[in-house]
Structure formats: C-alpha cells, structure tokens
Amino acid sequence: MTQSVLDRLPDKPSMPGILPGLLLCIAVTAIAFAFAQLEERLFGTAWLEPLVLAIIIGTAIRTAWTPSARWFPGIDFSAKLLLEIAVVLLGASVSAATILAAGPALLVGIAGVVVLAIGASFTIGRLLGLSKRMATLIACGNSICGNSAIAAVAPVIGADSDDIAASIAFTAVLGVVVVLGLPLIGFGLAMSGLQYGALAGLTVYAVPQVIAAAAPLGTAAVQYGTLVKLVRVLMLGPVCLILSLLAPLMREETDEPAPHVTAGDRPKAGRPPIHHLIPWFIVGFLGMVGARSLGAIPETALAPAATAATLLTVISMAALGLGVDVRTVAKAGGRVTAAVVLSLLVLGSISFALIRLLGLV
C-alpha cells in the first residue's frame, strides 16, 4: 500500500523535529536565488524565477534521493504552514477595489468553469474505467485546488488510501508541469496580464503555484490570477456539501480489479471539518485585503510584507519539489495518467472560453 508523507509524520512535531527538513528547504531556496542571480548576470534577466527554480531543484533532489523520515516534519511544515502564511501576507498587496473590479460576470464564470470541469473530468475518468471515488478525487483536485481539494473530498466520499495517494501524486507532478509550462503559453499567445492571470488562476492547482506561474508576466497577472484562484478555492465548500449528499452512492462501491486494486482502509463517513471547507488562510487573506482597504496596514509595512510573502512562497515551493518524485507517474497506471492529463486539457479549454467570453484585454 502506498504510504503518504503525512502518514509518517508525528501528530505534533517539535521544533527540533521540524528543523532538519526546514533547513533543507531553506538551502534549496538559497540555491534557487543564487541561480536566479546567475541568470541575470549571464542573460541580463532571470528567465526562470526563484519560485520556479525552487520547484525544479527540489524535484531533482527528490527524484535522485529519497529523504529519510527525519526530514518529513520540516518539509511538511514548509509546504503547508509557511505556504499558508505566505498567502495571508499576499492579501496585503490586494485592495477591495481589485476584488470589486472582478464583477459578477467573472465570479459567475469561475463558478461555471468549476462545475463544468468537475462534470467533464468525472465523465472522462468513468469512461476510462476508473472507480467513482477515484474519478471524483481527480475531478475535484483538477477543478478546484489540487491536493487540498482531494484531502477535503476524500472523507466525504469514503475514498481508499491508495486512491488518495495516487491522486495526490499526480496532482503534485502535474502541478509542477503546469507551473513550468503555462508561462510559455502566455508568452506564445502574447496574452495580457489580465488574460494570463485569469488563465493561471483557472488552471493552476494551488494558490502559491499561481503566483509562481503568473510571476513571469508581471504584477497584474499575479494579482488577478490570485483573485481568480481564491474564488475557485471558495467553491470547495459548496462542492463538499453537495458530494456529502451523493456520498451514499459511492461508499458501498467495490474496489477495482487488479491491476488497479485499491486495498486501503476507507476514511470514516461524514462531512469534513469546517476548516477544510473554508481554509483558515483564505479567511486570513480576505482579512488582510480588508485591512489594506481600510488603511489599517501602514504603507511602510507593505513592502516588507510582500518580501516576506515572496520568501516564504519560495521556501514552500522548494518543499513542494522535495515532495514530488516523478517516478510515481510510472506506478499509477495508464488510465489514471490519461484521466488526469485529459481533465487538465478540458479545464484549459473551458478557461480559454471564459476568457474570450468575458472579453478580458
């Protein structure tokens, strides 16, 4: 049975337990910034941002070397808590005027993209012979917010641990691929900051990954992409509530036959905790947006907050890379691979359609 990193973590890791993995992530971050500076000296500009370099370096290390258990608490701490703090700090760079500028059309459009993408992804998974639970995990992870959506949906539908592990492995690997490849599409199609920001927010899995993917096309792309992504994340609550009503149709489903056996224990039935439906860092982000809009954050604090957010995000991306082993792709089977890739292509197509429909320039 596949064992996730979380399964190997202590319930409450101490600071000494966190330190080795945290220092490893900081070391990867330092290398990423050093490479970015080298790029600037050689080419006059950093074609690959430290955010992206941290993912690449971390992934390369993880593929060549499997960390022992002593590294996991710090890596998990960096990938989760530091990432979430970075998102909260990012709220200081966005005012309410930016959110109100989105307008009802964009908000309704994002909700429509999520609903259509979930339906299309689930259908693709079922046509490829995946179980209802696996198809649902892939659909929600692909359409909402990657691993966070999978973690929230899994207990609702009673997913097997192997289903969860395979789904998370693929969203982790493809999340890196999208972050690295999406800027090429943006430059190739000569997209504006708003257009590309919307595309990144609609297709990239995690909020910090949106920042990494949008950064090459400028500040407008980062801010708009973050806004779009946060609205997408807020769809997690309604989706989980709806799935909780449909869960009885899935919990009694038998596991798939070999070679796609899912033999893990299913999580207990029931709705996920409220903090899974609306993550605390989303509330924190919105609180910071409110504080910025009301003038409660001094102007002198905005630049340090932005710098801290960037640094913490790069450390988190290093941790994300250290948690990705590209060899897991070969272990999960062709049907899962096809389902995830096709679902991502469908999501991208729907997102392009919304951008054209809204007339973003």
ZAVEX-948397 format. One record per residue (C-alpha): residue number from 1; x, y, z. Coordinates in nm, 2 decimals, decimal comma, always signed. Example, Ala and Ser with C-alpha at 12.3 -4.5 7.8 and 13.67 -1.06 7.14 Angstrom:
// residues 2
[rec 1 [+1,23 -0,45 +0,78]]
[rec 2 [+1,37 -0,11 +0,71]]
***
This chain:
// residues 361
[rec 1 [+0,00 +0,00 +0,00]]
[rec 2 [+0,13 +0,35 -0,08]]
[rec 3 [+0,21 +0,55 +0,23]]
[rec 4 [+0,19 +0,92 +0,21]]
[rec 5 [+0,43 +1,16 +0,38]]
[rec 6 [+0,15 +1,27 +0,62]]
[rec 7 [+0,11 +0,91 +0,74]]
[rec 8 [+0,48 +0,91 +0,85]]
[rec 9 [+0,46 +1,24 +1,04]]
[rec 10 [+0,42 +1,26 +1,42]]
[rec 11 [+0,10 +1,42 +1,53]]
[rec 12 [+0,27 +1,72 +1,68]]
[rec 13 [+0,62 +1,75 +1,55]]
[rec 14 [+0,85 +1,96 +1,78]]
[rec 15 [+1,08 +2,23 +1,66]]
[rec 16 [+1,39 +2,01 +1,67]]
[rec 17 [+1,19 +1,76 +1,46]]
[rec 18 [+1,10 +2,03 +1,21]]
[rec 19 [+1,45 +2,18 +1,19]]
[rec 20 [+1,63 +1,94 +0,95]]
[rec 21 [+1,36 +1,95 +0,68]]
[rec 22 [+1,31 +2,32 +0,72]]
[rec 23 [+1,68 +2,39 +0,68]]
[rec 24 [+1,69 +2,16 +0,37]]
[rec 25 [+1,41 +2,37 +0,22]]
[rec 26 [+1,59 +2,69 +0,31]]
[rec 27 [+1,91 +2,55 +0,14]]
[rec 28 [+1,72 +2,47 -0,18]]
[rec 29 [+1,57 +2,83 -0,16]]
[rec 30 [+1,92 +2,98 -0,13]]
[rec 31 [+2,04 +2,78 -0,43]]
[rec 32 [+1,73 +2,89 -0,63]]
[rec 33 [+1,81 +3,26 -0,56]]
[rec 34 [+2,17 +3,20 -0,65]]
[rec 35 [+2,07 +3,05 -0,98]]
[rec 36 [+1,84 +3,35 -1,05]]
[rec 37 [+2,12 +3,59 -0,98]]
[rec 38 [+2,35 +3,39 -1,21]]
[rec 39 [+2,08 +3,41 -1,49]]
[rec 40 [+2,07 +3,79 -1,45]]
[rec 41 [+2,45 +3,82 -1,48]]
[rec 42 [+2,46 +3,59 -1,79]]
[rec 43 [+2,15 +3,69 -1,97]]
[rec 44 [+2,05 +4,03 -1,83]]
[rec 45 [+1,73 +3,89 -1,68]]
[rec 46 [+1,61 +3,59 -1,48]]
[rec 47 [+1,41 +3,38 -1,73]]
[rec 48 [+1,32 +3,14 -1,45]]
[rec 49 [+1,20 +3,30 -1,13]]
[rec 50 [+1,33 +3,17 -0,79]]
[rec 51 [+0,98 +3,03 -0,73]]
[rec 52 [+1,01 +2,81 -1,03]]
[rec 53 [+1,38 +2,72 -0,98]]
[rec 54 [+1,30 +2,61 -0,62]]
[rec 55 [+1,04 +2,36 -0,76]]
[rec 56 [+1,29 +2,23 -1,02]]
[rec 57 [+1,58 +2,19 -0,78]]
[rec 58 [+1,36 +2,03 -0,51]]
[rec 59 [+1,21 +1,79 -0,76]]
[rec 60 [+1,55 +1,69 -0,90]]
[rec 61 [+1,68 +1,63 -0,54]]
[rec 62 [+1,37 +1,42 -0,45]]
[rec 63 [+1,39 +1,21 -0,77]]
[rec 64 [+1,76 +1,13 -0,71]]
[rec 65 [+1,74 +1,09 -0,33]]
[rec 66 [+1,45 +0,97 -0,11]]
[rec 67 [+1,47 +1,16 +0,23]]
[rec 68 [+1,45 +0,95 +0,54]]
[rec 69 [+1,17 +1,00 +0,80]]
[rec 70 [+1,37 +1,27 +0,99]]
[rec 71 [+1,33 +1,51 +0,70]]
[rec 72 [+0,95 +1,48 +0,66]]
[rec 73 [+0,82 +1,70 +0,95]]
[rec 74 [+1,02 +2,01 +0,83]]
[rec 75 [+0,93 +1,95 +0,46]]
[rec 76 [+0,57 +1,92 +0,55]]
[rec 77 [+0,58 +2,23 +0,78]]
[rec 78 [+0,74 +2,43 +0,50]]
[rec 79 [+0,50 +2,31 +0,23]]
[rec 80 [+0,19 +2,37 +0,44]]
[rec 81 [+0,21 +2,63 +0,72]]
[rec 82 [+0,47 +2,86 +0,56]]
[rec 83 [+0,28 +2,84 +0,23]]
[rec 84 [-0,04 +2,94 +0,41]]
[rec 85 [+0,12 +3,23 +0,59]]
[rec 86 [+0,26 +3,35 +0,25]]
[rec 87 [-0,09 +3,35 +0,11]]
[rec 88 [-0,22 +3,55 +0,41]]
[rec 89 [+0,06 +3,81 +0,37]]
[rec 90 [-0,02 +3,83 +0,00]]
[rec 91 [-0,35 +3,98 +0,10]]
[rec 92 [-0,18 +4,30 +0,20]]
[rec 93 [-0,10 +4,36 -0,17]]
[rec 94 [-0,46 +4,35 -0,28]]
[rec 95 [-0,73 +4,61 -0,21]]
[rec 96 [-1,10 +4,56 -0,21]]
[rec 97 [-1,11 +4,77 -0,53]]
[rec 98 [-0,93 +4,49 -0,71]]
[rec 99 [-1,19 +4,23 -0,60]]
[rec 100 [-1,48 +4,45 -0,68]]
[rec 101 [-1,33 +4,52 -1,02]]
[rec 102 [-1,38 +4,15 -1,10]]
[rec 103 [-1,75 +4,20 -1,12]]
[rec 104 [-2,04 +3,95 -1,10]]
[rec 105 [-1,97 +3,82 -1,45]]
[rec 106 [-1,62 +3,69 -1,36]]
[rec 107 [-1,75 +3,54 -1,03]]
[rec 108 [-2,03 +3,35 -1,20]]
[rec 109 [-1,79 +3,25 -1,48]]
[rec 110 [-1,54 +3,10 -1,24]]
[rec 111 [-1,82 +2,90 -1,07]]
[rec 112 [-1,94 +2,78 -1,41]]
[rec 113 [-1,58 +2,67 -1,50]]
[rec 114 [-1,55 +2,47 -1,18]]
[rec 115 [-1,89 +2,29 -1,23]]
[rec 116 [-1,82 +2,21 -1,59]]
[rec 117 [-1,47 +2,09 -1,53]]
[rec 118 [-1,58 +1,86 -1,24]]
[rec 119 [-1,85 +1,71 -1,46]]
[rec 120 [-1,62 +1,67 -1,76]]
[rec 121 [-1,33 +1,53 -1,55]]
[rec 122 [-1,56 +1,28 -1,37]]
[rec 123 [-1,70 +1,16 -1,71]]
[rec 124 [-1,35 +1,12 -1,85]]
[rec 125 [-1,25 +0,91 -1,55]]
[rec 126 [-1,55 +0,69 -1,57]]
[rec 127 [-1,51 +0,64 -1,95]]
[rec 128 [-1,15 +0,53 -1,88]]
[rec 129 [-1,28 +0,27 -1,63]]
[rec 130 [-1,18 +0,44 -1,31]]
[rec 131 [-1,39 +0,39 -0,99]]
[rec 132 [-1,64 +0,65 -0,89]]
[rec 133 [-1,43 +0,75 -0,60]]
[rec 134 [-1,11 +0,78 -0,80]]
[rec 135 [-1,28 +0,97 -1,07]]
[rec 136 [-1,43 +1,21 -0,82]]
[rec 137 [-1,10 +1,28 -0,65]]
[rec 138 [-0,93 +1,35 -0,98]]
[rec 139 [-1,22 +1,57 -1,09]]
[rec 140 [-1,22 +1,78 -0,77]]
[rec 141 [-0,84 +1,80 -0,74]]
[rec 142 [-0,81 +1,91 -1,11]]
[rec 143 [-1,10 +2,16 -1,10]]
[rec 144 [-1,06 +2,33 -0,76]]
[rec 145 [-0,73 +2,33 -0,57]]
[rec 146 [-0,53 +2,01 -0,62]]
[rec 147 [-0,42 +1,83 -0,31]]
[rec 148 [-0,63 +2,04 -0,07]]
[rec 149 [-0,95 +1,95 -0,26]]
[rec 150 [-0,85 +1,59 -0,26]]
[rec 151 [-0,79 +1,59 +0,11]]
[rec 152 [-1,13 +1,76 +0,18]]
[rec 153 [-1,33 +1,54 -0,06]]
[rec 154 [-1,17 +1,21 +0,04]]
[rec 155 [-1,35 +1,16 +0,38]]
[rec 156 [-1,68 +1,28 +0,23]]
[rec 157 [-1,69 +1,01 -0,04]]
[rec 158 [-1,51 +0,74 +0,17]]
[rec 159 [-1,21 +0,72 -0,07]]
[rec 160 [-0,94 +0,44 -0,03]]
[rec 161 [-0,60 +0,55 +0,08]]
[rec 162 [-0,45 +0,42 -0,24]]
[rec 163 [-0,70 +0,63 -0,44]]
[rec 164 [-0,59 +0,93 -0,23]]
[rec 165 [-0,22 +0,86 -0,27]]
[rec 166 [-0,24 +0,81 -0,65]]
[rec 167 [-0,45 +1,13 -0,70]]
[rec 168 [-0,22 +1,34 -0,49]]
[rec 169 [+0,09 +1,20 -0,66]]
[rec 170 [-0,05 +1,30 -1,00]]
[rec 171 [-0,16 +1,65 -0,90]]
[rec 172 [+0,18 +1,71 -0,74]]
[rec 173 [+0,37 +1,61 -1,06]]
[rec 174 [+0,13 +1,78 -1,30]]
[rec 175 [+0,12 +2,09 -1,08]]
[rec 176 [+0,49 +2,14 -1,13]]
[rec 177 [+0,45 +2,07 -1,51]]
[rec 178 [+0,17 +2,34 -1,53]]
[rec 179 [+0,37 +2,60 -1,34]]
[rec 180 [+0,67 +2,55 -1,57]]
[rec 181 [+0,48 +2,52 -1,90]]
[rec 182 [+0,20 +2,78 -1,86]]
[rec 183 [+0,42 +3,09 -1,90]]
[rec 184 [+0,53 +2,95 -2,24]]
[rec 185 [+0,17 +2,95 -2,35]]
[rec 186 [+0,12 +3,31 -2,21]]
[rec 187 [+0,42 +3,44 -2,40]]
[rec 188 [+0,35 +3,24 -2,71]]
[rec 189 [-0,01 +3,37 -2,74]]
[rec 190 [+0,10 +3,73 -2,64]]
[rec 191 [-0,15 +3,73 -2,36]]
[rec 192 [-0,21 +4,05 -2,15]]
[rec 193 [-0,15 +4,04 -1,77]]
[rec 194 [-0,53 +4,01 -1,70]]
[rec 195 [-0,58 +3,74 -1,96]]
[rec 196 [-0,29 +3,53 -1,84]]
[rec 197 [-0,37 +3,59 -1,48]]
[rec 198 [-0,72 +3,46 -1,54]]
[rec 199 [-0,58 +3,15 -1,72]]
[rec 200 [-0,33 +3,08 -1,44]]
[rec 201 [-0,60 +3,13 -1,17]]
[rec 202 [-0,84 +2,90 -1,35]]
[rec 203 [-0,59 +2,61 -1,43]]
[rec 204 [-0,31 +2,60 -1,17]]
[rec 205 [-0,38 +2,38 -0,87]]
[rec 206 [-0,26 +2,58 -0,56]]
[rec 207 [-0,26 +2,95 -0,47]]
[rec 208 [+0,12 +2,98 -0,43]]
[rec 209 [+0,17 +2,79 -0,76]]
[rec 210 [-0,05 +3,05 -0,93]]
[rec 211 [+0,20 +3,31 -0,80]]
[rec 212 [+0,49 +3,11 -0,94]]
[rec 213 [+0,32 +3,06 -1,28]]
[rec 214 [+0,19 +3,42 -1,31]]
[rec 215 [+0,51 +3,60 -1,20]]
[rec 216 [+0,69 +3,59 -1,54]]
[rec 217 [+0,41 +3,80 -1,69]]
[rec 218 [+0,41 +4,07 -1,43]]
[rec 219 [+0,23 +4,21 -1,12]]
[rec 220 [-0,11 +4,24 -1,28]]
[rec 221 [-0,10 +3,87 -1,38]]
[rec 222 [-0,01 +3,77 -1,02]]
[rec 223 [-0,28 +3,98 -0,86]]
[rec 224 [-0,56 +3,89 -1,10]]
[rec 225 [-0,45 +3,53 -1,10]]
[rec 226 [-0,46 +3,51 -0,72]]
[rec 227 [-0,80 +3,67 -0,71]]
[rec 228 [-0,94 +3,42 -0,96]]
[rec 229 [-0,78 +3,13 -0,78]]
[rec 230 [-0,92 +3,23 -0,44]]
[rec 231 [-1,27 +3,25 -0,58]]
[rec 232 [-1,21 +2,90 -0,73]]
[rec 233 [-1,09 +2,77 -0,39]]
[rec 234 [-1,41 +2,91 -0,22]]
[rec 235 [-1,60 +2,66 -0,44]]
[rec 236 [-1,46 +2,38 -0,23]]
[rec 237 [-1,72 +2,43 +0,04]]
[rec 238 [-2,03 +2,40 -0,18]]
[rec 239 [-1,88 +2,11 -0,37]]
[rec 240 [-1,81 +1,91 -0,05]]
[rec 241 [-2,16 +1,98 +0,08]]
[rec 242 [-2,31 +1,85 -0,25]]
[rec 243 [-2,09 +1,55 -0,25]]
[rec 244 [-2,19 +1,47 +0,11]]
[rec 245 [-2,54 +1,42 -0,02]]
[rec 246 [-2,42 +1,20 -0,31]]
[rec 247 [-2,17 +1,00 -0,09]]
[rec 248 [-2,40 +0,70 -0,03]]
[rec 249 [-2,38 +0,63 -0,40]]
[rec 250 [-2,00 +0,58 -0,37]]
[rec 251 [-1,92 +0,44 -0,02]]
[rec 252 [-2,05 +0,10 -0,09]]
[rec 253 [-1,88 +0,07 -0,43]]
[rec 254 [-1,64 -0,23 -0,45]]
[rec 255 [-1,28 -0,18 -0,53]]
[rec 256 [-1,14 -0,22 -0,88]]
[rec 257 [-1,00 -0,55 -1,00]]
[rec 258 [-0,62 -0,60 -1,05]]
[rec 259 [-0,40 -0,44 -1,15]]
[rec 260 [-0,58 -0,13 -1,02]]
[rec 261 [-0,67 -0,27 -0,67]]
[rec 262 [-0,73 -0,01 -0,40]]
[rec 263 [-0,68 -0,20 -0,08]]
[rec 264 [-0,65 +0,07 +0,18]]
[rec 265 [-0,89 +0,15 +0,46]]
[rec 266 [-1,16 +0,40 +0,37]]
[rec 267 [-1,19 +0,71 +0,58]]
[rec 268 [-1,50 +0,73 +0,80]]
[rec 269 [-1,81 +0,87 +0,66]]
[rec 270 [-1,91 +1,22 +0,73]]
[rec 271 [-1,86 +1,58 +0,64]]
[rec 272 [-1,51 +1,73 +0,66]]
[rec 273 [-1,44 +1,99 +0,93]]
[rec 274 [-1,53 +2,35 +0,86]]
[rec 275 [-1,17 +2,45 +0,82]]
[rec 276 [-1,14 +2,21 +0,53]]
[rec 277 [-1,44 +2,37 +0,36]]
[rec 278 [-1,30 +2,73 +0,41]]
[rec 279 [-0,93 +2,71 +0,49]]
[rec 280 [-0,80 +2,95 +0,75]]
[rec 281 [-0,55 +3,11 +0,52]]
[rec 282 [-0,83 +3,21 +0,28]]
[rec 283 [-1,00 +3,38 +0,57]]
[rec 284 [-0,67 +3,54 +0,67]]
[rec 285 [-0,61 +3,66 +0,31]]
[rec 286 [-0,95 +3,82 +0,29]]
[rec 287 [-0,89 +3,98 +0,64]]
[rec 288 [-0,56 +4,13 +0,51]]
[rec 289 [-0,74 +4,26 +0,20]]
[rec 290 [-1,00 +4,42 +0,43]]
[rec 291 [-0,73 +4,57 +0,65]]
[rec 292 [-0,54 +4,71 +0,34]]
[rec 293 [-0,86 +4,86 +0,20]]
[rec 294 [-0,95 +5,03 +0,53]]
[rec 295 [-0,60 +5,17 +0,56]]
[rec 296 [-0,52 +4,96 +0,87]]
[rec 297 [-0,19 +4,85 +0,73]]
[rec 298 [+0,08 +5,12 +0,72]]
[rec 299 [+0,23 +5,19 +0,38]]
[rec 300 [+0,57 +5,13 +0,53]]
[rec 301 [+0,47 +4,77 +0,61]]
[rec 302 [+0,35 +4,68 +0,26]]
[rec 303 [+0,70 +4,63 +0,11]]
[rec 304 [+0,83 +4,41 +0,39]]
[rec 305 [+0,50 +4,20 +0,38]]
[rec 306 [+0,55 +4,15 +0,01]]
[rec 307 [+0,91 +4,05 +0,05]]
[rec 308 [+0,82 +3,80 +0,33]]
[rec 309 [+0,54 +3,66 +0,12]]
[rec 310 [+0,78 +3,60 -0,17]]
[rec 311 [+1,05 +3,44 +0,05]]
[rec 312 [+0,80 +3,21 +0,23]]
[rec 313 [+0,65 +3,11 -0,10]]
[rec 314 [+0,98 +3,02 -0,25]]
[rec 315 [+1,06 +2,81 +0,06]]
[rec 316 [+0,72 +2,64 +0,02]]
[rec 317 [+0,79 +2,57 -0,35]]
[rec 318 [+1,12 +2,41 -0,25]]
[rec 319 [+0,93 +2,19 -0,01]]
[rec 320 [+0,67 +2,11 -0,28]]
[rec 321 [+0,95 +2,00 -0,51]]
[rec 322 [+1,11 +1,78 -0,24]]
[rec 323 [+0,77 +1,60 -0,21]]
[rec 324 [+0,75 +1,52 -0,58]]
[rec 325 [+0,90 +1,21 -0,72]]
[rec 326 [+0,84 +1,20 -1,10]]
[rec 327 [+0,88 +0,82 -1,09]]
[rec 328 [+0,54 +0,79 -0,93]]
[rec 329 [+0,38 +0,87 -1,26]]
[rec 330 [+0,50 +0,53 -1,39]]
[rec 331 [+0,35 +0,35 -1,10]]
[rec 332 [-0,01 +0,47 -1,11]]
[rec 333 [-0,12 +0,32 -1,44]]
[rec 334 [-0,21 +0,44 -1,78]]
[rec 335 [-0,58 +0,51 -1,71]]
[rec 336 [-0,51 +0,74 -1,42]]
[rec 337 [-0,25 +0,92 -1,63]]
[rec 338 [-0,48 +0,97 -1,92]]
[rec 339 [-0,77 +1,08 -1,69]]
[rec 340 [-0,56 +1,35 -1,52]]
[rec 341 [-0,40 +1,48 -1,84]]
[rec 342 [-0,73 +1,49 -2,04]]
[rec 343 [-0,90 +1,65 -1,75]]
[rec 344 [-0,64 +1,92 -1,74]]
[rec 345 [-0,67 +1,98 -2,11]]
[rec 346 [-1,05 +2,01 -2,08]]
[rec 347 [-1,01 +2,26 -1,79]]
[rec 348 [-0,77 +2,47 -2,00]]
[rec 349 [-1,01 +2,47 -2,29]]
[rec 350 [-1,30 +2,58 -2,07]]
[rec 351 [-1,08 +2,85 -1,92]]
[rec 352 [-0,99 +2,99 -2,26]]
[rec 353 [-1,36 +3,00 -2,35]]
[rec 354 [-1,44 +3,20 -2,03]]
[rec 355 [-1,15 +3,45 -2,10]]
[rec 356 [-1,29 +3,51 -2,45]]
[rec 357 [-1,65 +3,53 -2,33]]
[rec 358 [-1,56 +3,80 -2,07]]
[rec 359 [-1,35 +3,99 -2,33]]
[rec 360 [-1,05 +4,04 -2,10]]
[rec 361 [-0,78 +4,25 -2,25]]
***
